[in-house]
Amino acid sequence: MSTRSGTRADAARATDKRPGRPGSRREAHRRERMQELEDAALTLFLARGLDGVTIDDITQAASVAKGTFYRYFEDKAALVDALLEPVRRELLAGLETCGHALADARNVEAMFDAYRAMAAVIASALLQYPGVVRLYLQECRGPAVGARAKVAELARLVARHAVDITQKAHTSGLLRPIRPAVSGLAVVGAVERLLLAVLSEEDIGNPLELPDALTTLVLDGLRLPPAEPRPGRRKLDGGPKRP
């Protein structure tokens, strides 16, 4: 491509990425086109995996020209990043809130409340963006290359926050003396397996009851058991008295 044609393509891409006035026709058209591409891509990603889908596949499924794709996304990784954004925003906000609450927690009930709030955020993300959550679960353990790098990046952030909030609970003396990197990642694994079960329609009961059930199950296993009173000396009634 010549320098002039490349400049025109860059200019067209920049123009189409401008949001325009809120409520304007340009803004509505831009959002509609992006949504069509994202919806088509998500359907294909879930069916074939990230590596099994090309940009040509996406544009054909969305019934748009290939050039239209590049007006809105730099590459497939940028589209995956756009798909993940709302889920990433909710999950990280929930994890950060839980971390702050655990830093202030001084008893088991406060710890339970902090974890319940985080579980509720995860459940909300699942209900609002089930397809994106399933895509994350399908791809988060694969090699962090190409479009999957964005998924792996989110997985690392989730793991880091999980270990961090577990460390805060340890600092407050609320959990058993297990390394935070072990217990934190064990919780992440349990959560991800349950989410996948919900999305795969496995028979695990009412999904709305999962946050409380998971919180209770995990924390009953991890929390520090109450200290037993030390046995004191028995006082004997009667018996010989010292003079």
C-alpha positions as a LaTeX table, in Angstrom:
\begin{tabular}{lrrr}
\hline
Residue & $x$ (\AA) & $y$ (\AA) & $z$ (\AA) \\
\hline
Met1 & 0.00 & 0.00 & 0.00 \\
Ser2 & 1.34 & 3.43 & $-0.89$ \\
Thr3 & 1.91 & 6.12 & 1.74 \\
Arg4 & $-1.05$ & 8.11 & 0.42 \\
Ser5 & $-3.47$ & 5.17 & 0.50 \\
Gly6 & $-2.20$ & 4.22 & 3.95 \\
Thr7 & $-2.85$ & 7.75 & 5.15 \\
Arg8 & $-6.39$ & 7.63 & 3.78 \\
Ala9 & $-7.05$ & 4.31 & 5.53 \\
Asp10 & $-5.75$ & 5.68 & 8.84 \\
Ala11 & $-7.89$ & 8.78 & 8.44 \\
Ala12 & $-11.00$ & 6.72 & 7.70 \\
Arg13 & $-10.34$ & 4.55 & 10.72 \\
Ala14 & $-9.87$ & 7.57 & 12.96 \\
Thr15 & $-13.08$ & 9.13 & 11.63 \\
Asp16 & $-15.13$ & 6.01 & 12.29 \\
Lys17 & $-13.75$ & 5.75 & 15.82 \\
Arg18 & $-14.91$ & 9.23 & 16.71 \\
Pro19 & $-17.92$ & 8.90 & 18.96 \\
Gly20 & $-19.80$ & 11.82 & 17.41 \\
Arg21 & $-22.45$ & 13.70 & 19.33 \\
Pro22 & $-24.36$ & 11.59 & 21.87 \\
Gly23 & $-27.50$ & 10.39 & 20.16 \\
Ser24 & $-26.30$ & 11.40 & 16.71 \\
Arg25 & $-26.82$ & 9.19 & 13.67 \\
Arg26 & $-23.07$ & 8.68 & 13.30 \\
Glu27 & $-22.75$ & 7.54 & 16.89 \\
Ala28 & $-25.70$ & 5.16 & 16.60 \\
His29 & $-24.33$ & 3.70 & 13.35 \\
Arg30 & $-20.87$ & 3.25 & 14.84 \\
Arg31 & $-22.20$ & 1.44 & 17.91 \\
Glu32 & $-24.46$ & $-0.74$ & 15.79 \\
Arg33 & $-21.62$ & $-1.82$ & 13.50 \\
Met34 & $-19.31$ & $-2.57$ & 16.42 \\
Gln35 & $-22.03$ & $-4.58$ & 18.15 \\
Glu36 & $-22.66$ & $-6.60$ & 15.00 \\
Leu37 & $-18.97$ & $-7.45$ & 14.72 \\
Glu38 & $-18.67$ & $-8.29$ & 18.42 \\
Asp39 & $-21.79$ & $-10.49$ & 18.38 \\
Ala40 & $-20.64$ & $-12.36$ & 15.29 \\
Ala41 & $-17.15$ & $-12.83$ & 16.70 \\
Leu42 & $-18.37$ & $-14.06$ & 20.09 \\
Thr43 & $-20.63$ & $-16.68$ & 18.50 \\
Leu44 & $-17.73$ & $-17.97$ & 16.40 \\
Phe45 & $-15.22$ & $-17.86$ & 19.27 \\
Leu46 & $-17.49$ & $-19.93$ & 21.49 \\
Ala47 & $-18.01$ & $-22.51$ & 18.75 \\
Arg48 & $-14.44$ & $-22.75$ & 17.41 \\
Gly49 & $-12.13$ & $-21.12$ & 19.93 \\
Leu50 & $-10.05$ & $-18.00$ & 19.35 \\
Asp51 & $-7.47$ & $-19.75$ & 17.19 \\
Gly52 & $-10.12$ & $-21.26$ & 14.93 \\
Val53 & $-11.62$ & $-17.94$ & 13.83 \\
Thr54 & $-10.20$ & $-15.44$ & 11.35 \\
Ile55 & $-11.15$ & $-11.85$ & 10.66 \\
Asp56 & $-12.57$ & $-13.03$ & 7.32 \\
Asp57 & $-14.84$ & $-15.42$ & 9.24 \\
Ile58 & $-16.03$ & $-12.59$ & 11.47 \\
Thr59 & $-16.78$ & $-10.16$ & 8.66 \\
Gln60 & $-18.61$ & $-12.83$ & 6.67 \\
Ala61 & $-20.73$ & $-13.74$ & 9.70 \\
Ala62 & $-21.49$ & $-10.06$ & 10.31 \\
Ser63 & $-22.21$ & $-9.48$ & 6.59 \\
Val64 & $-19.77$ & $-6.58$ & 6.32 \\
Ala65 & $-16.72$ & $-5.91$ & 4.17 \\
Lys66 & $-13.33$ & $-6.75$ & 5.65 \\
Gly67 & $-12.34$ & $-3.11$ & 5.49 \\
Thr68 & $-15.21$ & $-2.30$ & 7.82 \\
Phe69 & $-13.63$ & $-4.43$ & 10.54 \\
Tyr70 & $-10.47$ & $-2.33$ & 10.50 \\
Arg71 & $-12.45$ & 0.86 & 10.86 \\
Tyr72 & $-13.38$ & $-0.22$ & 14.37 \\
Phe73 & $-10.68$ & $-2.65$ & 15.52 \\
Glu74 & $-6.94$ & $-2.77$ & 14.95 \\
Asp75 & $-6.92$ & $-6.58$ & 14.93 \\
Lys76 & $-8.61$ & $-9.63$ & 16.46 \\
Ala77 & $-6.93$ & $-8.99$ & 19.82 \\
Ala78 & $-8.50$ & $-5.53$ & 19.97 \\
Leu79 & $-11.93$ & $-7.03$ & 19.36 \\
Val80 & $-11.38$ & $-9.61$ & 22.12 \\
Asp81 & $-10.29$ & $-6.78$ & 24.41 \\
Ala82 & $-13.52$ & $-4.91$ & 23.65 \\
Leu83 & $-15.57$ & $-8.03$ & 24.41 \\
Leu84 & $-13.82$ & $-8.51$ & 27.76 \\
Glu85 & $-14.00$ & $-4.88$ & 28.88 \\
Pro86 & $-17.37$ & $-4.87$ & 30.74 \\
Val87 & $-16.63$ & $-8.17$ & 32.49 \\
Arg88 & $-13.11$ & $-7.06$ & 33.38 \\
Arg89 & $-14.44$ & $-3.80$ & 34.80 \\
Glu90 & $-17.02$ & $-5.53$ & 37.02 \\
Leu91 & $-14.75$ & $-8.33$ & 38.22 \\
Leu92 & $-11.82$ & $-6.10$ & 39.13 \\
Ala93 & $-14.08$ & $-3.58$ & 40.87 \\
Gly94 & $-15.60$ & $-6.41$ & 42.93 \\
Leu95 & $-12.20$ & $-7.84$ & 43.82 \\
Glu96 & $-10.85$ & $-4.45$ & 44.83 \\
Thr97 & $-13.91$ & $-3.72$ & 46.99 \\
Cys98 & $-13.52$ & $-7.11$ & 48.67 \\
Gly99 & $-9.85$ & $-6.40$ & 49.34 \\
His100 & $-10.64$ & $-3.07$ & 51.01 \\
Ala101 & $-13.35$ & $-4.69$ & 53.13 \\
Leu102 & $-11.04$ & $-7.51$ & 54.24 \\
Ala103 & $-8.35$ & $-5.02$ & 55.19 \\
Asp104 & $-10.83$ & $-3.62$ & 57.72 \\
Ala105 & $-12.37$ & $-6.95$ & 58.76 \\
Arg106 & $-11.74$ & $-7.95$ & 62.36 \\
Asn107 & $-14.12$ & $-10.86$ & 62.76 \\
Val108 & $-15.42$ & $-13.85$ & 60.82 \\
Glu109 & $-18.78$ & $-12.25$ & 60.02 \\
Ala110 & $-17.09$ & $-9.25$ & 58.40 \\
Met111 & $-14.95$ & $-11.61$ & 56.36 \\
Phe112 & $-18.03$ & $-13.52$ & 55.19 \\
Asp113 & $-19.74$ & $-10.26$ & 54.21 \\
Ala114 & $-16.73$ & $-9.19$ & 52.13 \\
Tyr115 & $-16.60$ & $-12.49$ & 50.26 \\
Arg116 & $-20.37$ & $-12.56$ & 49.76 \\
Ala117 & $-20.24$ & $-9.11$ & 48.16 \\
Met118 & $-17.52$ & $-10.29$ & 45.78 \\
Ala119 & $-19.51$ & $-13.43$ & 44.92 \\
Ala120 & $-22.54$ & $-11.26$ & 44.14 \\
Val121 & $-20.46$ & $-9.20$ & 41.69 \\
Ile122 & $-19.29$ & $-12.37$ & 39.94 \\
Ala123 & $-22.87$ & $-13.62$ & 39.72 \\
Ser124 & $-23.97$ & $-10.28$ & 38.27 \\
Ala125 & $-21.28$ & $-10.43$ & 35.57 \\
Leu126 & $-22.36$ & $-13.98$ & 34.76 \\
Leu127 & $-26.00$ & $-12.99$ & 34.33 \\
Gln128 & $-25.24$ & $-9.90$ & 32.23 \\
Tyr129 & $-22.48$ & $-11.30$ & 30.00 \\
Pro130 & $-22.79$ & $-15.11$ & 29.96 \\
Gly131 & $-21.18$ & $-15.50$ & 26.54 \\
Val132 & $-18.15$ & $-13.39$ & 27.42 \\
Val133 & $-17.70$ & $-15.19$ & 30.75 \\
Arg134 & $-17.82$ & $-18.53$ & 28.95 \\
Leu135 & $-15.26$ & $-17.32$ & 26.41 \\
Tyr136 & $-12.98$ & $-16.29$ & 29.27 \\
Leu137 & $-13.36$ & $-19.68$ & 30.95 \\
Gln138 & $-12.68$ & $-21.52$ & 27.70 \\
Glu139 & $-9.55$ & $-19.58$ & 26.83 \\
Cys140 & $-7.94$ & $-18.44$ & 30.09 \\
Arg141 & $-5.74$ & $-21.54$ & 30.45 \\
Gly142 & $-4.37$ & $-21.48$ & 26.91 \\
Pro143 & $-1.07$ & $-19.99$ & 25.69 \\
Ala144 & $-0.94$ & $-16.21$ & 26.11 \\
Val145 & $-0.35$ & $-15.50$ & 22.42 \\
Gly146 & $-2.26$ & $-13.60$ & 19.78 \\
Ala147 & $-5.83$ & $-12.69$ & 20.66 \\
Arg148 & $-5.65$ & $-14.94$ & 23.73 \\
Ala149 & $-3.09$ & $-12.63$ & 25.31 \\
Lys150 & $-5.93$ & $-10.35$ & 26.43 \\
Val151 & $-7.74$ & $-13.25$ & 28.11 \\
Ala152 & $-4.54$ & $-14.41$ & 29.83 \\
Glu153 & $-3.90$ & $-10.86$ & 31.01 \\
Leu154 & $-7.30$ & $-10.78$ & 32.71 \\
Ala155 & $-6.67$ & $-14.21$ & 34.25 \\
Arg156 & $-3.41$ & $-12.93$ & 35.75 \\
Leu157 & $-5.17$ & $-9.88$ & 37.18 \\
Val158 & $-7.90$ & $-12.02$ & 38.74 \\
Ala159 & $-5.32$ & $-14.38$ & 40.26 \\
Arg160 & $-3.25$ & $-11.50$ & 41.61 \\
His161 & $-6.27$ & $-9.91$ & 43.26 \\
Ala162 & $-7.39$ & $-13.27$ & 44.69 \\
Val163 & $-4.02$ & $-13.83$ & 46.32 \\
Asp164 & $-3.97$ & $-10.24$ & 47.57 \\
Ile165 & $-7.37$ & $-10.42$ & 49.26 \\
Thr166 & $-6.46$ & $-13.79$ & 50.78 \\
Gln167 & $-3.29$ & $-12.21$ & 52.16 \\
Lys168 & $-5.42$ & $-9.49$ & 53.79 \\
Ala169 & $-7.61$ & $-12.12$ & 55.45 \\
His170 & $-4.46$ & $-13.87$ & 56.71 \\
Thr171 & $-3.10$ & $-10.61$ & 58.06 \\
Ser172 & $-6.28$ & $-10.17$ & 60.11 \\
Gly173 & $-5.83$ & $-13.67$ & 61.54 \\
Leu174 & $-9.06$ & $-14.98$ & 60.02 \\
Leu175 & $-7.79$ & $-17.86$ & 57.86 \\
Arg176 & $-5.82$ & $-21.03$ & 58.45 \\
Pro177 & $-2.04$ & $-20.71$ & 58.03 \\
Ile178 & $-2.02$ & $-21.80$ & 54.40 \\
Arg179 & 0.02 & $-19.86$ & 51.87 \\
Pro180 & $-2.20$ & $-17.17$ & 50.28 \\
Ala181 & $-0.94$ & $-18.15$ & 46.82 \\
Val182 & $-2.32$ & $-21.65$ & 47.43 \\
Ser183 & $-5.66$ & $-20.85$ & 49.09 \\
Gly184 & $-6.33$ & $-17.82$ & 46.86 \\
Leu185 & $-5.79$ & $-19.73$ & 43.64 \\
Ala186 & $-7.78$ & $-22.69$ & 44.97 \\
Val187 & $-10.75$ & $-20.37$ & 45.44 \\
Val188 & $-10.34$ & $-19.00$ & 41.90 \\
Gly189 & $-10.32$ & $-22.54$ & 40.53 \\
Ala190 & $-13.49$ & $-23.46$ & 42.44 \\
Val191 & $-15.29$ & $-20.34$ & 41.25 \\
Glu192 & $-14.32$ & $-20.87$ & 37.63 \\
Arg193 & $-15.42$ & $-24.52$ & 37.70 \\
Leu194 & $-18.83$ & $-23.58$ & 39.12 \\
Leu195 & $-19.30$ & $-20.82$ & 36.57 \\
Leu196 & $-18.53$ & $-23.23$ & 33.77 \\
Ala197 & $-21.04$ & $-25.69$ & 35.23 \\
Val198 & $-23.73$ & $-23.01$ & 35.19 \\
Leu199 & $-22.96$ & $-22.02$ & 31.62 \\
Ser200 & $-22.87$ & $-25.66$ & 30.52 \\
Glu201 & $-26.31$ & $-26.15$ & 32.11 \\
Glu202 & $-25.11$ & $-28.85$ & 34.49 \\
Asp203 & $-27.63$ & $-29.76$ & 37.17 \\
Ile204 & $-26.24$ & $-27.88$ & 40.18 \\
Gly205 & $-29.43$ & $-26.21$ & 41.38 \\
Asn206 & $-30.47$ & $-22.58$ & 41.35 \\
Pro207 & $-27.57$ & $-20.42$ & 40.06 \\
Leu208 & $-28.79$ & $-17.50$ & 42.19 \\
Glu209 & $-28.03$ & $-19.53$ & 45.31 \\
Leu210 & $-24.43$ & $-20.19$ & 44.29 \\
Pro211 & $-22.79$ & $-17.06$ & 45.77 \\
Asp212 & $-23.85$ & $-17.85$ & 49.33 \\
Ala213 & $-23.24$ & $-21.58$ & 48.92 \\
Leu214 & $-19.75$ & $-21.08$ & 47.50 \\
Thr215 & $-18.82$ & $-18.49$ & 50.12 \\
Thr216 & $-19.90$ & $-20.77$ & 52.94 \\
Leu217 & $-18.20$ & $-23.82$ & 51.46 \\
Val218 & $-14.88$ & $-22.10$ & 50.82 \\
Leu219 & $-14.66$ & $-20.10$ & 54.02 \\
Asp220 & $-15.73$ & $-22.96$ & 56.26 \\
Gly221 & $-12.74$ & $-24.83$ & 54.88 \\
Leu222 & $-10.27$ & $-21.94$ & 55.03 \\
Arg223 & $-11.20$ & $-19.94$ & 58.10 \\
Leu224 & $-9.31$ & $-20.36$ & 61.30 \\
Pro225 & $-11.21$ & $-22.62$ & 63.70 \\
Pro226 & $-12.22$ & $-21.02$ & 67.00 \\
Ala227 & $-9.64$ & $-21.47$ & 69.70 \\
Glu228 & $-10.55$ & $-24.04$ & 72.28 \\
Pro229 & $-10.31$ & $-22.93$ & 75.90 \\
Arg230 & $-7.19$ & $-24.16$ & 77.62 \\
Pro231 & $-7.88$ & $-26.75$ & 80.27 \\
Gly232 & $-7.45$ & $-25.21$ & 83.72 \\
Arg233 & $-6.60$ & $-26.87$ & 86.98 \\
Arg234 & $-9.51$ & $-28.64$ & 88.55 \\
Lys235 & $-10.50$ & $-27.35$ & 91.91 \\
Leu236 & $-11.06$ & $-30.14$ & 94.35 \\
Asp237 & $-13.79$ & $-29.80$ & 96.88 \\
Gly238 & $-12.93$ & $-31.32$ & 100.17 \\
Gly239 & $-9.71$ & $-33.09$ & 100.81 \\
Pro240 & $-7.07$ & $-32.22$ & 103.27 \\
Lys241 & $-6.35$ & $-28.55$ & 103.78 \\
Arg242 & $-2.90$ & $-27.23$ & 104.31 \\
Pro243 & $-2.34$ & $-25.93$ & 107.73 \\
\hline
\end{tabular}
